[in-house]
């Protein structure tokens, strides 16, 4: 057996580990909880109630303020780390397909890219949760503006920020398409669930994925606009994107609809933790 095959075998065993799977389920619940909290903060923003920023940092700050907030943040952080490791195992599991040809190679590359992107997202959120648990959290919007300002100072930095915005917009379009076409159902095994549960999962995904896509699309659009205007202050993150939506005609209603959709995505994550990955 080659080194590559052994790596794939080890990754397969790691990905199928009961302990890691249980922790990953905790991570999915944590990921869903973050989205539900973001939705709640977005609703407050929509109807003029001051509160935390309507983004991941605001959600975790809200949780940190609750009784037992610190231990809950540690549980969230550990679960999200498990989710990241789960996706890292997927990268190694599909690595053997990189040297294949035709459809097999395309599938392997696609699975690898998706797993890598998810691992990065889960890792970043886990780090943020642990920072809040240790009292070191900070504003997500300000952090993104600082990052954009730093990148603007690089050679071709303006183009890099614009390219990052276009990538985020591309992911947003993919999420909307995934929800509208019900493609998310290919990732979850519902063979053992009831017809009513299947309908619930389907409806949550149909509402949740497009809503998350709209929110991400606004974030990506602000990054592109920051690059066009050479103004890092425009790269204000999810909270800034939702604030921008609020200024549109019928803004409170539109923001409420997006908030409900984000809550639906969070609920989808809760249900997703109940059912296994489709293989």
N, C-alpha and C positions, 0 to 999 in steps of 0.2 A: 504494500500500500504506500502511495506517495505521500509526501509531507502535506500536499494540498488536500488529498483525500482524508488524511488523518485529521487535518484542521476542520474539514467539513463535518467529519464524524463527531468530533468533540463538540463542535458548535451545535450539531443536531441534538446531542445528548443534553447539552446545557439548555438549549431552547425548550426541550421537552421535560426538563427537571420540574418535579412537582413543587418544590420549594420556590423556585424562580417564578413558576406560573402563578402561584398563590400571591407572591409579592407583586407580580405584574398586575394581577386583578386589583390589588390595593391601589396600585398606581393609576389604573384606569378610573377607579372611583375618585381618586384625588384629582385627576385631570378633569373629570366631569364636575367635581365640586368647584374647581377654579372657574369653569365656564358659567356655572349657575351664579356664583358670586359676581362675576363680571356682568352678567345679565341684570342682576339686582342693582348694581351700581349704575348701569346704563339707564335703567328705569328711573332711578333717582335723578340722574342728569336730565332725562327727558322732561320731567315734570318739576324742575326747578328746585330740587332739594339738594343742598350742599352735602358733600360726602367725600369719600376717597376717590382717587382717579379711577375711571372705568377701564381698567386694564389689569394685566396679571399682577403687577405690583400692588394696585389698589385692592384687589381681591385677597391677596395674601396679607396685606396690612389689616384688612377688615377681620380676617381670621385670627391674626395675632392679638387683636384687641379683645377677643372673646375669652371666657373662662376656659382653661385648659388649652388655650391657643398655642402655646409653645410646644407641648407634646404632640398636638395634632399636626403642627407644621413639620415636626420631625418625622412623623408617620408618613405625611405626604411626600417629604423629600426622599425617604427611603423607598417608598413605593415607586416614585418617578425614576429613581436610579435603577430599580429593577426593570422598569419599562425600557429604559435606555439600553440596559444589558441584553434584554430580550431582543431588541432590534439589532444590536451588535452581533448577536448570535445568528440572526437572519442574514446579515451581510456575509459572514463566514460560510453559512449554509449554501448560499447561492454562488459563492465564489467559483466553484467548479464549473459553472456554466459560462464563465467569461471567455473560456477558450473554445467553447462550442461554436457552432455556426447556425445561421438562419434564425428561425423563430426561437430556438432554445437559448441562443445567446441574447437575443432581444429581450426575452422574458427575464433572464438572469440579470441583465444590466438594469432593467426597469425595477425589478424587485430590490436590487442592491441600492439604487439611488433613493427609492422611497424609504427603505429601512434606515439609510444613513441620515436622511433629512429628519425622520422621526426621532432618531437617536439624539441628534443635535438639539431638537426642540425639547425633548424630555429632560436632557441633561441640563440645559439652560434653566428650565423651570425648576428642576430639583435644586440647583445651586441657589436660585432665588429664594426658594422655600427655606432652605437651610440658613441662608443669610438673615431672613426675617426671624427664624427661630433663635438665632444668636444675637438679634438686635441690630443687624447690619444692613437691613433692607433700605432701598431708596426708590425714588420716583422713576417709573419706567420711561415716561415721556422725556424727562430731562436727560436720562441716560442715553436714549437714542439720539437726542440732539447733540450731546457731547461726542458720541461715536461718529455721527455724520460730520461734525466739525473737524474731528481728527482725520477722517478719511479725505475731506476736502483738501487737506494739506499735503496729501500724497501726490506723486506724479499721476496725472490722469484721474485724480480722486473724484472729480466731478462726474466723470463717466462711470466710475465704479459705483457711486451712489445711485446714479440713474439706472445702471444695469441691475443693481440689487432691487430697486423699485419695480423694474419690469419683471424680474423673477418672482417677486411677491405677487404681482398682478397675475402672472401666469398660474401660480399656485391657487390663487383665488378663483380664476376661471375654471380650473380643474375641479375645485371643491363644489362649485355651482353645478358643473356638468355631472359630477359624481352623485350629487343629490337628486338632480332632475331625472337622470337615467337609472337611478336605483343601483348604480354600480357597487355601492358599499355592501350590498347584500352578498356579493361574491366573496367577501372577506370574513363572513361570519356564518357559522354552521347552525342553522335554525331547524334542522331536521327533527329534533326531539321536542320542540316547543309547540304549544297549541296554536291554532289558527288566529286566535285573538292576540296572543303575544307576538306572532309574526306580523300582524297588521300594525301593532303598536310600534315595533322596531322600525318597520317601513315608514310609517308616518313621521316618527322622530327624525329619521335620517333624511327624509324628503324635505323637512322644514329646517333641520339643524345645519346640514352641510351647505346649502345655499346661503343661509344667514351668515355663517362663519366666512364664507367666500366673499360676501358683500363687505363685511368688516375688514377682511384682509385686503380686499381690492382698494378700499379707501386708504389703508396704511401704505400700500404700494404706490398709489397715486400721489400721496403726499411726499414720498421719497423722490419720485420722479420730478415733482414740482420743486422740491428743494434743490435738485440738481439743475433744473432749468433756470431757476432764479438765483442760484449760488447762495442759498440762504439756509443754513442748517437748522434754523428755528422752525422751518416748515416741516421738518422731519420729527413730528411730535408724537409718534407712536399711536397705539390703539385709542387712547383717551382723546388725543387730538383729532383722530379720524372721526370718532363718534361726535365730538364737539362740532366738527365741520358738517356732519350730517344734520345736526340739530339746527344749523343756520339755513338749511334749505327750506323751500316752501313746504308747509305741513311737516316741518322738521320733527316736532315732538311725536307725531303719529308714526313717521318713518323710523325714528329711533326706537320707539316702543316695539314696532314689528321686528326690527333687527334684534332687540333685546330678548323678545320671546323666542326668536329663532336660535339665539345663542344658548338660551336656557334649554331648548329642545335638544341641542347638540350635547349639552352636559348630561341631560337625561339619557340620551343615546349611549354615552360613555358608561353610565351606570348599568344599563342593560347589557352593553357590550362586555362588561366584566363578568356577566353571568354565563355567557355562551363562549365556547371555544373558537379558536381560529380555524377557518376552513383550510384544509390541506389538499 
